[in-house]
Amino acid sequence: MKSPLERSDLERFLDLLPDEPAELVRKDKNFKALGLDAADYTTRNQVIGVLLEHPELMQRPVVIRGERAVIARPSEKVEALL
């Protein structure tokens, strides 16, 4: 959060993640408090845009190993990556 990600970082995450782009966005109380609608953030460009504007909405942690990555929630996903 102290060093926000750049567009190129988010693009790399989306390239490596097997999930749909929308999975990288947290749809929590902050998302709702901002008045956002999940249906508006499904494409790669929409996800990158919302995360550049609101980096706190990014699912964390993202673990990268080589040319693969996972959103490590639940933590068992990391085991599959390793």
N, C-alpha and C positions, 0 to 999 in steps of 0.2 A: 504494500500500500504506500510505502514511503517513496518507492521508485516505480511509478506506474508503467505498465507494459506498453510497448509501442505496437503499432499495427502489424509490423513484421513478426513480432513475438506471437501475437494472437493468430496470425495466419499460419505460422509454424505449428502451433498447438492444434489447430483445426486440421492441418494436413496429417498429423500423426495420430490423432484420436480416431478410434473406430466408430464413435458415437455420432449422432446427428449434431450439427452445430448448436442447436438450441439447448443441448444437454450441458453446455459450458456455462449457461446462465442460471443463476440461482433464482428461483421464483419464490422468494421468502417474503417476510413482512416488509422488508425494505423495497422490494420490487413492487409490491402492492401499494405501499405508501407513496411511491413515485408516480402512481397512477398508470403504470405500464400494463399492457395486455400481452400475454404470452404469444398470442396469435400473430403479433406484430414483429416477433423476433425468432423467426424460424430459419431464415436463409443465412448463409455465411456472412454476407455483407451487413445484414441487419444485426447479427450477433456481434460482429466486430464493432460496429457503430455504438451499440448500447454499452459494450464493455469499455470502450475508449472514454465514453462519457461518464459511466458509472462503474469504475473498476471494482468496487466493493461487491458487485453482483456476480463476479466470476466464481464458479465452483472451484474450490481448493481442497486439497493440493492436487496439482497435476504432476504426475511423475513420468519422466521421459527416460527411456533406456534405448539407446541406439536410434532406430527409426520407428519406434513404437511409443505410445503414451497411453496413460489411463488417468481418468479422474478417480483419485484414490478414496472414493466414498462408495461403498464401505471399504475398509482397509484390505479386505481379502482380494480386491482387484489388483493390488500391487503384487501379491503373491503370484498371480497368474502372469504378470508381466515379467517377473524375475525368473 
